[in-house]
Amino acid sequence: MQTLELKDDVATQLKQAAEQAHVSAGDLIEQLISKYIIEEKPPTLLTDIINELPEISAFKGDPVEIQRTMRNEWD
C-alpha cells in the first residue's frame, strides 16, 4: 500500500469522482492508471503513417511528368 499526498481541492475532486463511479478512491486511481497505460501508444513514425495511406489513382505515375503535362495544357 502506498500513500499519496494530494492538494485539498484535488483530493475533494477525487473523492467526488469515486463516489459518482461507486468505487473507492484507490480503485478509481487504479482504473485511471490502467486506462492511461493501455492508451499510451509507442511513437509513430511518419513513414509508417505514409505507408498506411490508401493509394489514390490520381497520383500514380511520375509526378514531375504529370506537372509538365498539366503546364503544357495551359499554353
N, CA, C and O atoms as a Maestro MAE file, in Angstrom:
{
 s_m_m2io_version
 :::
 2.0.0
}

f_m_ct {
 s_m_title
 :::
 protein
 m_atom[300] {
  # First column is atom index #
  i_m_mmod_type
  r_m_x_coord
  r_m_y_coord
  r_m_z_coord
  i_m_residue_number
  s_m_chain_name
  s_m_pdb_residue_name
  s_m_pdb_atom_name
  i_m_atomic_number
  :::
  1 25 0.847 -1.174 0.000 1 A "MET " " N  " 7
  2 3 0.000 0.000 0.000 1 A "MET " " CA " 6
  3 2 0.891 1.235 0.000 1 A "MET " " C  " 6
  4 15 1.953 1.261 0.622 1 A "MET " " O  " 8
  5 25 0.432 2.248 -0.708 2 A "GLN " " N  " 7
  6 3 1.183 3.487 -0.889 2 A "GLN " " CA " 6
  7 2 0.303 4.653 -0.442 2 A "GLN " " C  " 6
  8 15 -0.919 4.601 -0.580 2 A "GLN " " O  " 8
  9 25 0.913 5.684 0.084 3 A "THR " " N  " 7
  10 3 0.187 6.888 0.479 3 A "THR " " CA " 6
  11 2 0.513 7.997 -0.496 3 A "THR " " C  " 6
  12 15 1.677 8.234 -0.818 3 A "THR " " O  " 8
  13 25 -0.535 8.684 -0.971 4 A "LEU " " N  " 7
  14 3 -0.354 9.807 -1.883 4 A "LEU " " CA " 6
  15 2 -0.676 11.108 -1.165 4 A "LEU " " C  " 6
  16 15 -1.609 11.177 -0.365 4 A "LEU " " O  " 8
  17 25 0.100 12.126 -1.459 5 A "GLU " " N  " 7
  18 3 -0.201 13.448 -0.932 5 A "GLU " " CA " 6
  19 2 -0.814 14.268 -2.057 5 A "GLU " " C  " 6
  20 15 -0.187 14.491 -3.092 5 A "GLU " " O  " 8
  21 25 -2.043 14.713 -1.844 6 A "LEU " " N  " 7
  22 3 -2.756 15.500 -2.839 6 A "LEU " " CA " 6
  23 2 -3.168 16.833 -2.238 6 A "LEU " " C  " 6
  24 15 -3.378 16.956 -1.032 6 A "LEU " " O  " 8
  25 25 -3.278 17.815 -3.100 7 A "LYS " " N  " 7
  26 3 -3.812 19.100 -2.653 7 A "LYS " " CA " 6
  27 2 -5.262 18.870 -2.245 7 A "LYS " " C  " 6
  28 15 -5.918 17.959 -2.749 7 A "LYS " " O  " 8
  29 25 -5.754 19.690 -1.341 8 A "ASP " " N  " 7
  30 3 -7.113 19.512 -0.827 8 A "ASP " " CA " 6
  31 2 -8.161 19.517 -1.932 8 A "ASP " " C  " 6
  32 15 -9.075 18.692 -1.919 8 A "ASP " " O  " 8
  33 25 -8.042 20.437 -2.889 9 A "ASP " " N  " 7
  34 3 -9.049 20.503 -3.949 9 A "ASP " " CA " 6
  35 2 -8.990 19.268 -4.852 9 A "ASP " " C  " 6
  36 15 -10.023 18.792 -5.323 9 A "ASP " " O  " 8
  37 25 -7.799 18.758 -5.088 10 A "VAL " " N  " 7
  38 3 -7.652 17.552 -5.910 10 A "VAL " " CA " 6
  39 2 -8.220 16.342 -5.167 10 A "VAL " " C  " 6
  40 15 -8.884 15.497 -5.767 10 A "VAL " " O  " 8
  41 25 -7.960 16.263 -3.868 11 A "ALA " " N  " 7
  42 3 -8.487 15.163 -3.066 11 A "ALA " " CA " 6
  43 2 -10.013 15.191 -3.043 11 A "ALA " " C  " 6
  44 15 -10.658 14.143 -3.088 11 A "ALA " " O  " 8
  45 25 -10.586 16.390 -2.974 12 A "THR " " N  " 7
  46 3 -12.045 16.528 -2.992 12 A "THR " " CA " 6
  47 2 -12.612 16.072 -4.335 12 A "THR " " C  " 6
  48 15 -13.624 15.373 -4.384 12 A "THR " " O  " 8
  49 25 -11.955 16.471 -5.416 13 A "GLN " " N  " 7
  50 3 -12.403 16.051 -6.747 13 A "GLN " " CA " 6
  51 2 -12.307 14.538 -6.903 13 A "GLN " " C  " 6
  52 15 -13.200 13.910 -7.472 13 A "GLN " " O  " 8
  53 25 -11.232 13.959 -6.402 14 A "LEU " " N  " 7
  54 3 -11.052 12.504 -6.470 14 A "LEU " " CA " 6
  55 2 -12.154 11.797 -5.697 14 A "LEU " " C  " 6
  56 15 -12.731 10.822 -6.177 14 A "LEU " " O  " 8
  57 25 -12.443 12.290 -4.502 15 A "LYS " " N  " 7
  58 3 -13.488 11.686 -3.678 15 A "LYS " " CA " 6
  59 2 -14.845 11.770 -4.370 15 A "LYS " " C  " 6
  60 15 -15.601 10.798 -4.366 15 A "LYS " " O  " 8
  61 25 -15.165 12.926 -4.968 16 A "GLN " " N  " 7
  62 3 -16.436 13.098 -5.660 16 A "GLN " " CA " 6
  63 2 -16.530 12.179 -6.887 16 A "GLN " " C  " 6
  64 15 -17.569 11.567 -7.134 16 A "GLN " " O  " 8
  65 25 -15.441 12.093 -7.648 17 A "ALA " " N  " 7
  66 3 -15.426 11.236 -8.834 17 A "ALA " " CA " 6
  67 2 -15.589 9.774 -8.439 17 A "ALA " " C  " 6
  68 15 -16.290 9.024 -9.118 17 A "ALA " " O  " 8
  69 25 -14.955 9.367 -7.356 18 A "ALA " " N  " 7
  70 3 -15.065 7.988 -6.890 18 A "ALA " " CA " 6
  71 2 -16.488 7.685 -6.438 18 A "ALA " " C  " 6
  72 15 -17.015 6.604 -6.702 18 A "ALA " " O  " 8
  73 25 -17.102 8.639 -5.758 19 A "GLU " " N  " 7
  74 3 -18.486 8.446 -5.312 19 A "GLU " " CA " 6
  75 2 -19.433 8.323 -6.505 19 A "GLU " " C  " 6
  76 15 -20.345 7.496 -6.498 19 A "GLU " " O  " 8
  77 25 -19.216 9.146 -7.522 20 A "GLN " " N  " 7
  78 3 -20.072 9.092 -8.710 20 A "GLN " " CA " 6
  79 2 -19.905 7.766 -9.455 20 A "GLN " " C  " 6
  80 15 -20.858 7.246 -10.035 20 A "GLN " " O  " 8
  81 25 -18.685 7.229 -9.431 21 A "ALA " " N  " 7
  82 3 -18.415 5.956 -10.113 21 A "ALA " " CA " 6
  83 2 -18.749 4.751 -9.225 21 A "ALA " " C  " 6
  84 15 -18.668 3.606 -9.669 21 A "ALA " " O  " 8
  85 25 -19.124 5.018 -7.965 22 A "HIS " " N  " 7
  86 3 -19.465 3.965 -6.995 22 A "HIS " " CA " 6
  87 2 -18.290 3.017 -6.766 22 A "HIS " " C  " 6
  88 15 -18.465 1.802 -6.687 22 A "HIS " " O  " 8
  89 25 -17.099 3.585 -6.660 23 A "VAL " " N  " 7
  90 3 -15.893 2.813 -6.337 23 A "VAL " " CA " 6
  91 2 -15.099 3.596 -5.304 23 A "VAL " " C  " 6
  92 15 -15.375 4.767 -5.044 23 A "VAL " " O  " 8
  93 25 -14.117 2.936 -4.724 24 A "SER " " N  " 7
  94 3 -13.253 3.644 -3.779 24 A "SER " " CA " 6
  95 2 -12.272 4.522 -4.550 24 A "SER " " C  " 6
  96 15 -12.046 4.328 -5.744 24 A "SER " " O  " 8
  97 25 -11.697 5.487 -3.848 25 A "ALA " " N  " 7
  98 3 -10.721 6.373 -4.479 25 A "ALA " " CA " 6
  99 2 -9.526 5.570 -5.000 25 A "ALA " " C  " 6
  100 15 -9.010 5.855 -6.081 25 A "ALA " " O  " 8
  101 25 -9.093 4.587 -4.248 26 A "GLY " " N  " 7
  102 3 -7.979 3.744 -4.676 26 A "GLY " " CA " 6
  103 2 -8.294 2.971 -5.950 26 A "GLY " " C  " 6
  104 15 -7.462 2.872 -6.852 26 A "GLY " " O  " 8
  105 25 -9.526 2.417 -6.015 27 A "ASP " " N  " 7
  106 3 -9.931 1.685 -7.213 27 A "ASP " " CA " 6
  107 2 -10.006 2.614 -8.423 27 A "ASP " " C  " 6
  108 15 -9.618 2.236 -9.528 27 A "ASP " " O  " 8
  109 25 -10.509 3.833 -8.208 28 A "LEU " " N  " 7
  110 3 -10.600 4.786 -9.302 28 A "LEU " " CA " 6
  111 2 -9.212 5.145 -9.828 28 A "LEU " " C  " 6
  112 15 -9.001 5.231 -11.037 28 A "LEU " " O  " 8
  113 25 -8.276 5.350 -8.918 29 A "ILE " " N  " 7
  114 3 -6.903 5.661 -9.329 29 A "ILE " " CA " 6
  115 2 -6.315 4.501 -10.121 29 A "ILE " " C  " 6
  116 15 -5.659 4.716 -11.140 29 A "ILE " " O  " 8
  117 25 -6.545 3.273 -9.661 30 A "GLU " " N  " 7
  118 3 -6.056 2.093 -10.390 30 A "GLU " " CA " 6
  119 2 -6.654 2.014 -11.790 30 A "GLU " " C  " 6
  120 15 -5.949 1.719 -12.755 30 A "GLU " " O  " 8
  121 25 -7.965 2.279 -11.899 31 A "GLN " " N  " 7
  122 3 -8.624 2.252 -13.207 31 A "GLN " " CA " 6
  123 2 -8.037 3.307 -14.138 31 A "GLN " " C  " 6
  124 15 -7.778 3.043 -15.313 31 A "GLN " " O  " 8
  125 25 -7.833 4.500 -13.599 32 A "LEU " " N  " 7
  126 3 -7.308 5.587 -14.424 32 A "LEU " " CA " 6
  127 2 -5.877 5.300 -14.876 32 A "LEU " " C  " 6
  128 15 -5.517 5.578 -16.020 32 A "LEU " " O  " 8
  129 25 -5.079 4.755 -13.996 33 A "ILE " " N  " 7
  130 3 -3.696 4.422 -14.363 33 A "ILE " " CA " 6
  131 2 -3.687 3.308 -15.406 33 A "ILE " " C  " 6
  132 15 -2.922 3.371 -16.369 33 A "ILE " " O  " 8
  133 25 -4.523 2.298 -15.227 34 A "SER " " N  " 7
  134 3 -4.595 1.213 -16.209 34 A "SER " " CA " 6
  135 2 -5.024 1.744 -17.570 34 A "SER " " C  " 6
  136 15 -4.450 1.378 -18.596 34 A "SER " " O  " 8
  137 25 -6.032 2.605 -17.574 35 A "LYS " " N  " 7
  138 3 -6.507 3.187 -18.826 35 A "LYS " " CA " 6
  139 2 -5.406 4.026 -19.464 35 A "LYS " " C  " 6
  140 15 -5.221 3.971 -20.680 35 A "LYS " " O  " 8
  141 25 -4.684 4.788 -18.682 36 A "TYR " " N  " 7
  142 3 -3.604 5.627 -19.200 36 A "TYR " " CA " 6
  143 2 -2.514 4.768 -19.835 36 A "TYR " " C  " 6
  144 15 -2.017 5.091 -20.914 36 A "TYR " " O  " 8
  145 25 -2.149 3.698 -19.182 37 A "ILE " " N  " 7
  146 3 -1.089 2.823 -19.697 37 A "ILE " " CA " 6
  147 2 -1.536 2.126 -20.974 37 A "ILE " " C  " 6
  148 15 -0.751 2.004 -21.914 37 A "ILE " " O  " 8
  149 25 -2.786 1.667 -21.024 38 A "ILE " " N  " 7
  150 3 -3.296 0.978 -22.207 38 A "ILE " " CA " 6
  151 2 -3.368 1.938 -23.387 38 A "ILE " " C  " 6
  152 15 -3.013 1.570 -24.506 38 A "ILE " " O  " 8
  153 25 -3.828 3.175 -23.146 39 A "GLU " " N  " 7
  154 3 -3.978 4.136 -24.233 39 A "GLU " " CA " 6
  155 2 -2.654 4.703 -24.704 39 A "GLU " " C  " 6
  156 15 -2.562 5.224 -25.816 39 A "GLU " " O  " 8
  157 25 -1.626 4.608 -23.871 40 A "GLU " " N  " 7
  158 3 -0.318 5.127 -24.267 40 A "GLU " " CA " 6
  159 2 0.239 4.234 -25.367 40 A "GLU " " C  " 6
  160 15 0.423 3.031 -25.182 40 A "GLU " " O  " 8
  161 25 0.499 4.837 -26.492 41 A "LYS " " N  " 7
  162 3 0.977 4.072 -27.637 41 A "LYS " " CA " 6
  163 2 2.416 4.488 -27.954 41 A "LYS " " C  " 6
  164 15 2.819 5.619 -27.684 41 A "LYS " " O  " 8
  165 25 3.166 3.578 -28.517 42 A "PRO " " N  " 7
  166 3 4.525 3.949 -28.902 42 A "PRO " " CA " 6
  167 2 4.483 5.023 -29.987 42 A "PRO " " C  " 6
  168 15 3.525 5.093 -30.756 42 A "PRO " " O  " 8
  169 25 5.500 5.841 -30.048 43 A "PRO " " N  " 7
  170 3 5.505 6.891 -31.069 43 A "PRO " " CA " 6
  171 2 5.414 6.295 -32.476 43 A "PRO " " C  " 6
  172 15 5.996 5.247 -32.757 43 A "PRO " " O  " 8
  173 25 4.690 6.965 -33.334 44 A "THR " " N  " 7
  174 3 4.505 6.503 -34.700 44 A "THR " " CA " 6
  175 2 5.419 7.291 -35.623 44 A "THR " " C  " 6
  176 15 5.486 8.519 -35.553 44 A "THR " " O  " 8
  177 25 6.107 6.586 -36.468 45 A "LEU " " N  " 7
  178 3 6.981 7.238 -37.431 45 A "LEU " " CA " 6
  179 2 6.166 7.755 -38.607 45 A "LEU " " C  " 6
  180 15 5.166 7.147 -38.988 45 A "LEU " " O  " 8
  181 25 6.582 8.859 -39.174 46 A "LEU " " N  " 7
  182 3 5.893 9.431 -40.316 46 A "LEU " " CA " 6
  183 2 5.877 8.446 -41.482 46 A "LEU " " C  " 6
  184 15 4.894 8.371 -42.220 46 A "LEU " " O  " 8
  185 25 6.946 7.704 -41.647 47 A "THR " " N  " 7
  186 3 6.989 6.726 -42.745 47 A "THR " " CA " 6
  187 2 5.941 5.633 -42.551 47 A "THR " " C  " 6
  188 15 5.393 5.128 -43.531 47 A "THR " " O  " 8
  189 25 5.652 5.259 -41.299 48 A "ASP " " N  " 7
  190 3 4.611 4.268 -41.035 48 A "ASP " " CA " 6
  191 2 3.241 4.811 -41.437 48 A "ASP " " C  " 6
  192 15 2.426 4.090 -42.013 48 A "ASP " " O  " 8
  193 25 2.994 6.077 -41.133 49 A "ILE " " N  " 7
  194 3 1.722 6.703 -41.491 49 A "ILE " " CA " 6
  195 2 1.579 6.752 -43.004 49 A "ILE " " C  " 6
  196 15 0.523 6.421 -43.544 49 A "ILE " " O  " 8
  197 25 2.634 7.161 -43.682 50 A "ILE " " N  " 7
  198 3 2.593 7.274 -45.145 50 A "ILE " " CA " 6
  199 2 2.363 5.912 -45.788 50 A "ILE " " C  " 6
  200 15 1.604 5.801 -46.750 50 A "ILE " " O  " 8
  201 25 3.008 4.884 -45.269 51 A "ASN " " N  " 7
  202 3 2.848 3.544 -45.834 51 A "ASN " " CA " 6
  203 2 1.438 2.995 -45.652 51 A "ASN " " C  " 6
  204 15 1.012 2.130 -46.417 51 A "ASN " " O  " 8
  205 25 0.704 3.490 -44.645 52 A "GLU " " N  " 7
  206 3 -0.646 3.008 -44.386 52 A "GLU " " CA " 6
  207 2 -1.708 3.778 -45.165 52 A "GLU " " C  " 6
  208 15 -2.877 3.390 -45.152 52 A "GLU " " O  " 8
  209 25 -1.329 4.857 -45.842 53 A "LEU " " N  " 7
  210 3 -2.289 5.642 -46.604 53 A "LEU " " CA " 6
  211 2 -2.779 4.853 -47.810 53 A "LEU " " C  " 6
  212 15 -2.019 4.082 -48.397 53 A "LEU " " O  " 8
  213 25 -4.036 5.037 -48.181 54 A "PRO " " N  " 7
  214 3 -4.534 4.327 -49.363 54 A "PRO " " CA " 6
  215 2 -3.929 4.917 -50.628 54 A "PRO " " C  " 6
  216 15 -3.556 6.089 -50.665 54 A "PRO " " O  " 8
  217 25 -3.837 4.095 -51.657 55 A "GLU " " N  " 7
  218 3 -3.315 4.578 -52.934 55 A "GLU " " CA " 6
  219 2 -4.417 5.320 -53.665 55 A "GLU " " C  " 6
  220 15 -5.560 4.865 -53.708 55 A "GLU " " O  " 8
  221 25 -4.074 6.460 -54.238 56 A "ILE " " N  " 7
  222 3 -5.027 7.259 -54.988 56 A "ILE " " CA " 6
  223 2 -4.591 7.233 -56.445 56 A "ILE " " C  " 6
  224 15 -3.455 7.576 -56.771 56 A "ILE " " O  " 8
  225 25 -5.489 6.832 -57.299 57 A "SER " " N  " 7
  226 3 -5.134 6.649 -58.711 57 A "SER " " CA " 6
  227 2 -4.664 7.952 -59.358 57 A "SER " " C  " 6
  228 15 -3.873 7.916 -60.300 57 A "SER " " O  " 8
  229 25 -5.130 9.082 -58.877 58 A "ALA " " N  " 7
  230 3 -4.730 10.361 -59.467 58 A "ALA " " CA " 6
  231 2 -3.243 10.644 -59.263 58 A "ALA " " C  " 6
  232 15 -2.661 11.448 -59.991 58 A "ALA " " O  " 8
  233 25 -2.632 9.998 -58.292 59 A "PHE " " N  " 7
  234 3 -1.231 10.263 -58.001 59 A "PHE " " CA " 6
  235 2 -0.297 9.161 -58.502 59 A "PHE " " C  " 6
  236 15 0.878 9.134 -58.136 59 A "PHE " " O  " 8
  237 25 -0.804 8.261 -59.329 60 A "LYS " " N  " 7
  238 3 0.059 7.225 -59.877 60 A "LYS " " CA " 6
  239 2 0.878 7.802 -61.008 60 A "LYS " " C  " 6
  240 15 0.446 8.739 -61.679 60 A "LYS " " O  " 8
  241 25 2.040 7.258 -61.219 61 A "GLY " " N  " 7
  242 3 2.910 7.719 -62.296 61 A "GLY " " CA " 6
  243 2 3.963 8.687 -61.770 61 A "GLY " " C  " 6
  244 15 4.148 8.845 -60.563 61 A "GLY " " O  " 8
  245 25 4.641 9.325 -62.709 62 A "ASP " " N  " 7
  246 3 5.718 10.256 -62.379 62 A "ASP " " CA " 6
  247 2 5.113 11.631 -62.088 62 A "ASP " " C  " 6
  248 15 4.539 12.242 -62.990 62 A "ASP " " O  " 8
  249 25 5.223 12.132 -60.862 63 A "PRO " " N  " 7
  250 3 4.608 13.407 -60.512 63 A "PRO " " CA " 6
  251 2 5.146 14.580 -61.336 63 A "PRO " " C  " 6
  252 15 4.395 15.498 -61.666 63 A "PRO " " O  " 8
  253 25 6.416 14.558 -61.665 64 A "VAL " " N  " 7
  254 3 7.000 15.644 -62.448 64 A "VAL " " CA " 6
  255 2 6.419 15.643 -63.860 64 A "VAL " " C  " 6
  256 15 6.120 16.700 -64.417 64 A "VAL " " O  " 8
  257 25 6.262 14.460 -64.430 65 A "GLU " " N  " 7
  258 3 5.683 14.365 -65.771 65 A "GLU " " CA " 6
  259 2 4.219 14.816 -65.771 65 A "GLU " " C  " 6
  260 15 3.759 15.446 -66.723 65 A "GLU " " O  " 8
  261 25 3.503 14.496 -64.715 66 A "ILE " " N  " 7
  262 3 2.114 14.952 -64.589 66 A "ILE " " CA " 6
  263 2 2.071 16.476 -64.560 66 A "ILE " " C  " 6
  264 15 1.220 17.089 -65.205 66 A "ILE " " O  " 8
  265 25 2.993 17.090 -63.807 67 A "GLN " " N  " 7
  266 3 3.062 18.563 -63.753 67 A "GLN " " CA " 6
  267 2 3.361 19.148 -65.134 67 A "GLN " " C  " 6
  268 15 2.726 20.115 -65.553 67 A "GLN " " O  " 8
  269 25 4.320 18.564 -65.832 68 A "ARG " " N  " 7
  270 3 4.675 19.060 -67.168 68 A "ARG " " CA " 6
  271 2 3.472 18.986 -68.111 68 A "ARG " " C  " 6
  272 15 3.197 19.929 -68.853 68 A "ARG " " O  " 8
  273 25 2.770 17.871 -68.076 69 A "THR " " N  " 7
  274 3 1.602 17.693 -68.936 69 A "THR " " CA " 6
  275 2 0.548 18.747 -68.628 69 A "THR " " C  " 6
  276 15 -0.036 19.335 -69.539 69 A "THR " " O  " 8
  277 25 0.305 18.986 -67.339 70 A "MET " " N  " 7
  278 3 -0.688 19.991 -66.956 70 A "MET " " CA " 6
  279 2 -0.261 21.384 -67.386 70 A "MET " " C  " 6
  280 15 -1.085 22.166 -67.861 70 A "MET " " O  " 8
  281 25 1.014 21.703 -67.226 71 A "ARG " " N  " 7
  282 3 1.506 23.034 -67.628 71 A "ARG " " CA " 6
  283 2 1.415 23.219 -69.120 71 A "ARG " " C  " 6
  284 15 1.091 24.304 -69.603 71 A "ARG " " O  " 8
  285 25 1.705 22.146 -69.861 72 A "ASN " " N  " 7
  286 3 1.614 22.232 -71.322 72 A "ASN " " CA " 6
  287 2 0.169 22.470 -71.771 72 A "ASN " " C  " 6
  288 15 -0.071 23.088 -72.808 72 A "ASN " " O  " 8
  289 25 -0.786 21.977 -70.985 73 A "GLU " " N  " 7
  290 3 -2.197 22.185 -71.334 73 A "GLU " " CA " 6
  291 2 -2.581 23.663 -71.183 73 A "GLU " " C  " 6
  292 15 -3.497 24.131 -71.859 73 A "GLU " " O  " 8
  293 25 -1.900 24.392 -70.317 74 A "TRP " " N  " 7
  294 3 -2.216 25.788 -70.075 74 A "TRP " " CA " 6
  295 2 -1.768 26.678 -71.238 74 A "TRP " " C  " 6
  296 15 -2.331 27.748 -71.468 74 A "TRP " " O  " 8
  297 25 -0.763 26.224 -71.956 75 A "ASP " " N  " 7
  298 3 -0.228 27.056 -73.047 75 A "ASP " " CA " 6
  299 2 -1.111 27.060 -74.259 75 A "ASP " " C  " 6
  300 15 -0.792 27.712 -75.253 75 A "ASP " " O  " 8
  :::
 }
 m_bond[299] {
  # First column is bond index #
  i_m_from
  i_m_to
  i_m_order
  :::
  1 1 2 1
  2 2 3 1
  3 3 4 2
  4 3 5 1
  5 5 6 1
  6 6 7 1
  7 7 8 2
  8 7 9 1
  9 9 10 1
  10 10 11 1
  11 11 12 2
  12 11 13 1
  13 13 14 1
  14 14 15 1
  15 15 16 2
  16 15 17 1
  17 17 18 1
  18 18 19 1
  19 19 20 2
  20 19 21 1
  21 21 22 1
  22 22 23 1
  23 23 24 2
  24 23 25 1
  25 25 26 1
  26 26 27 1
  27 27 28 2
  28 27 29 1
  29 29 30 1
  30 30 31 1
  31 31 32 2
  32 31 33 1
  33 33 34 1
  34 34 35 1
  35 35 36 2
  36 35 37 1
  37 37 38 1
  38 38 39 1
  39 39 40 2
  40 39 41 1
  41 41 42 1
  42 42 43 1
  43 43 44 2
  44 43 45 1
  45 45 46 1
  46 46 47 1
  47 47 48 2
  48 47 49 1
  49 49 50 1
  50 50 51 1
  51 51 52 2
  52 51 53 1
  53 53 54 1
  54 54 55 1
  55 55 56 2
  56 55 57 1
  57 57 58 1
  58 58 59 1
  59 59 60 2
  60 59 61 1
  61 61 62 1
  62 62 63 1
  63 63 64 2
  64 63 65 1
  65 65 66 1
  66 66 67 1
  67 67 68 2
  68 67 69 1
  69 69 70 1
  70 70 71 1
  71 71 72 2
  72 71 73 1
  73 73 74 1
  74 74 75 1
  75 75 76 2
  76 75 77 1
  77 77 78 1
  78 78 79 1
  79 79 80 2
  80 79 81 1
  81 81 82 1
  82 82 83 1
  83 83 84 2
  84 83 85 1
  85 85 86 1
  86 86 87 1
  87 87 88 2
  88 87 89 1
  89 89 90 1
  90 90 91 1
  91 91 92 2
  92 91 93 1
  93 93 94 1
  94 94 95 1
  95 95 96 2
  96 95 97 1
  97 97 98 1
  98 98 99 1
  99 99 100 2
  100 99 101 1
  101 101 102 1
  102 102 103 1
  103 103 104 2
  104 103 105 1
  105 105 106 1
  106 106 107 1
  107 107 108 2
  108 107 109 1
  109 109 110 1
  110 110 111 1
  111 111 112 2
  112 111 113 1
  113 113 114 1
  114 114 115 1
  115 115 116 2
  116 115 117 1
  117 117 118 1
  118 118 119 1
  119 119 120 2
  120 119 121 1
  121 121 122 1
  122 122 123 1
  123 123 124 2
  124 123 125 1
  125 125 126 1
  126 126 127 1
  127 127 128 2
  128 127 129 1
  129 129 130 1
  130 130 131 1
  131 131 132 2
  132 131 133 1
  133 133 134 1
  134 134 135 1
  135 135 136 2
  136 135 137 1
  137 137 138 1
  138 138 139 1
  139 139 140 2
  140 139 141 1
  141 141 142 1
  142 142 143 1
  143 143 144 2
  144 143 145 1
  145 145 146 1
  146 146 147 1
  147 147 148 2
  148 147 149 1
  149 149 150 1
  150 150 151 1
  151 151 152 2
  152 151 153 1
  153 153 154 1
  154 154 155 1
  155 155 156 2
  156 155 157 1
  157 157 158 1
  158 158 159 1
  159 159 160 2
  160 159 161 1
  161 161 162 1
  162 162 163 1
  163 163 164 2
  164 163 165 1
  165 165 166 1
  166 166 167 1
  167 167 168 2
  168 167 169 1
  169 169 170 1
  170 170 171 1
  171 171 172 2
  172 171 173 1
  173 173 174 1
  174 174 175 1
  175 175 176 2
  176 175 177 1
  177 177 178 1
  178 178 179 1
  179 179 180 2
  180 179 181 1
  181 181 182 1
  182 182 183 1
  183 183 184 2
  184 183 185 1
  185 185 186 1
  186 186 187 1
  187 187 188 2
  188 187 189 1
  189 189 190 1
  190 190 191 1
  191 191 192 2
  192 191 193 1
  193 193 194 1
  194 194 195 1
  195 195 196 2
  196 195 197 1
  197 197 198 1
  198 198 199 1
  199 199 200 2
  200 199 201 1
  201 201 202 1
  202 202 203 1
  203 203 204 2
  204 203 205 1
  205 205 206 1
  206 206 207 1
  207 207 208 2
  208 207 209 1
  209 209 210 1
  210 210 211 1
  211 211 212 2
  212 211 213 1
  213 213 214 1
  214 214 215 1
  215 215 216 2
  216 215 217 1
  217 217 218 1
  218 218 219 1
  219 219 220 2
  220 219 221 1
  221 221 222 1
  222 222 223 1
  223 223 224 2
  224 223 225 1
  225 225 226 1
  226 226 227 1
  227 227 228 2
  228 227 229 1
  229 229 230 1
  230 230 231 1
  231 231 232 2
  232 231 233 1
  233 233 234 1
  234 234 235 1
  235 235 236 2
  236 235 237 1
  237 237 238 1
  238 238 239 1
  239 239 240 2
  240 239 241 1
  241 241 242 1
  242 242 243 1
  243 243 244 2
  244 243 245 1
  245 245 246 1
  246 246 247 1
  247 247 248 2
  248 247 249 1
  249 249 250 1
  250 250 251 1
  251 251 252 2
  252 251 253 1
  253 253 254 1
  254 254 255 1
  255 255 256 2
  256 255 257 1
  257 257 258 1
  258 258 259 1
  259 259 260 2
  260 259 261 1
  261 261 262 1
  262 262 263 1
  263 263 264 2
  264 263 265 1
  265 265 266 1
  266 266 267 1
  267 267 268 2
  268 267 269 1
  269 269 270 1
  270 270 271 1
  271 271 272 2
  272 271 273 1
  273 273 274 1
  274 274 275 1
  275 275 276 2
  276 275 277 1
  277 277 278 1
  278 278 279 1
  279 279 280 2
  280 279 281 1
  281 281 282 1
  282 282 283 1
  283 283 284 2
  284 283 285 1
  285 285 286 1
  286 286 287 1
  287 287 288 2
  288 287 289 1
  289 289 290 1
  290 290 291 1
  291 291 292 2
  292 291 293 1
  293 293 294 1
  294 294 295 1
  295 295 296 2
  296 295 297 1
  297 297 298 1
  298 298 299 1
  299 299 300 2
  :::
 }
}
